[in-house]
Amino acid sequence: MKEAERDLGKTSTPARRRNHAVWLGPVIVFAGAVSYFLYFARFADLRDFPWINLPIIGLGFLISAVGLARARVGSAKTIGRVSAWLGLIFSIAISGLFCFYIFDLSYQLPKATELSVKLSQSPEVALRDQDGKLVRLSDFRGRKLIITFYRGHW
């Protein structure tokens, strides 16, 4: 009797499959691009070339393409097809902007300004060295000098 009650609730139309790739792909692309600026840009090896973010963005782009392919096959509604195209276009736009920033904008150096020309001779600076002795920058005038600041608590 329980089986008959379960059969009464079923309809004769086949269950519609949800196409989660339509929204999952753009979300992964967006997360891959934003995570670079929020976290991965802090590390020099990952800032110079986004080793982690590019595969994440590529995976999201691939999932968006799969979502579009699934929306075009079968009995998908028009809204599903349109949202799949919009998801793919969003993924392409975010991927393009991310690559443009990483590979073009981040390598453009600012032009020399009047202020940087005036500062060709460094201002007077006095700091303590590792022994606590006061060292002035003017003590090294005329010689090449590399100043290194270490961050830590040793």
C-alpha positions in Angstrom: 0.0 0.0 0.0 2.8 2.4 0.7 4.2 1.8 -2.7 0.9 2.7 -4.3 0.8 6.0 -2.3 4.3 6.8 -3.5 3.3 6.1 -7.1 0.3 8.5 -6.8 2.6 11.4 -6.0 4.8 10.9 -9.1 4.1 12.7 -12.3 4.6 11.2 -15.8 7.0 14.0 -16.9 10.7 13.3 -16.4 12.5 15.2 -13.7 14.4 18.2 -14.9 18.1 18.2 -14.3 19.6 21.3 -12.7 22.5 22.9 -14.5 24.7 24.0 -11.6 27.6 24.7 -13.9 25.8 27.8 -15.2 26.4 29.7 -11.9 29.3 27.7 -10.5 31.7 28.5 -13.3 31.4 32.3 -13.0 31.6 32.1 -9.2 34.9 30.1 -9.4 36.3 32.6 -11.9 35.4 35.5 -9.7 36.8 33.8 -6.6 40.0 33.0 -8.5 40.5 36.6 -9.6 39.5 38.2 -6.3 41.6 35.8 -4.2 44.7 37.1 -6.0 44.2 40.6 -4.7 43.0 39.6 -1.2 45.6 36.9 -0.4 48.0 35.7 -3.0 49.5 39.1 -4.0 51.2 39.2 -0.6 53.7 36.6 -1.6 56.4 37.5 -4.2 56.4 34.2 -5.9 52.7 34.3 -6.4 52.5 38.0 -7.1 54.9 38.0 -10.1 53.0 35.2 -11.8 49.7 34.0 -10.5 50.5 30.2 -10.4 47.5 29.4 -8.3 44.9 31.8 -9.7 45.2 31.1 -13.4 44.4 27.4 -13.0 41.4 28.3 -10.7 40.2 30.8 -13.3 40.7 28.3 -16.1 38.7 25.7 -14.2 35.9 28.1 -13.7 36.0 29.0 -17.4 35.8 25.3 -18.3 32.9 24.8 -15.9 31.1 27.8 -17.6 31.6 26.2 -21.0 30.2 22.9 -19.7 27.2 24.7 -18.4 26.6 26.3 -21.8 27.0 22.9 -23.5 24.5 21.3 -21.1 22.0 24.2 -21.6 22.1 23.8 -25.4 21.5 20.1 -25.3 18.1 18.6 -24.4 15.0 20.4 -23.4 16.5 23.4 -21.6 14.3 26.4 -21.3 15.2 29.7 -22.9 16.0 31.3 -19.5 18.5 28.5 -18.9 20.2 29.1 -22.2 20.4 32.8 -21.7 21.8 32.5 -18.2 24.4 30.0 -19.5 25.5 32.5 -22.1 25.6 35.3 -19.5 27.6 33.2 -17.2 30.1 32.4 -19.9 30.4 36.1 -21.0 30.9 37.1 -17.3 33.7 34.5 -17.0 35.3 35.7 -20.2 35.1 39.3 -19.0 36.6 38.6 -15.5 39.3 36.4 -17.0 40.2 39.1 -19.6 40.3 41.9 -17.0 42.4 39.8 -14.6 44.9 38.8 -17.3 45.1 42.4 -18.6 45.9 43.6 -15.1 48.4 40.9 -14.3 50.3 40.9 -17.6 50.0 44.5 -18.8 49.0 47.1 -16.1 51.2 45.7 -13.3 54.3 46.0 -15.5 53.9 49.6 -16.4 56.2 51.8 -14.4 55.2 55.4 -13.6 57.0 58.2 -15.3 59.6 60.2 -13.6 58.2 63.2 -12.0 59.7 66.5 -10.9 59.7 65.3 -7.3 61.7 62.2 -8.1 64.3 64.3 -10.0 64.6 66.6 -7.0 65.1 63.6 -4.7 68.1 62.3 -6.8 70.1 63.1 -3.7 68.6 61.3 -0.7 67.4 63.3 2.3 69.2 62.9 5.7 68.2 59.8 7.5 69.6 58.5 10.8 68.9 54.9 12.0 70.3 52.6 14.6 72.2 49.5 13.4 72.1 46.0 14.9 74.6 47.1 17.7 72.5 50.1 18.6 75.0 52.6 17.1 73.5 55.6 15.3 74.4 55.6 11.6 73.6 58.5 9.3 73.1 58.3 5.6 75.4 61.2 5.1 78.3 59.1 6.5 78.2 57.2 3.2 77.8 60.1 0.8 79.7 59.5 -2.5 79.7 55.7 -2.1 77.2 53.2 -3.4 74.9 52.0 -0.6 72.3 49.3 -0.3 70.0 49.6 2.7 68.2 46.4 3.7 65.4 46.3 6.3 64.7 43.0 7.9 61.3 42.2 9.4 61.3 39.8 12.2 62.0 39.3 15.9 65.1 37.3 16.3 
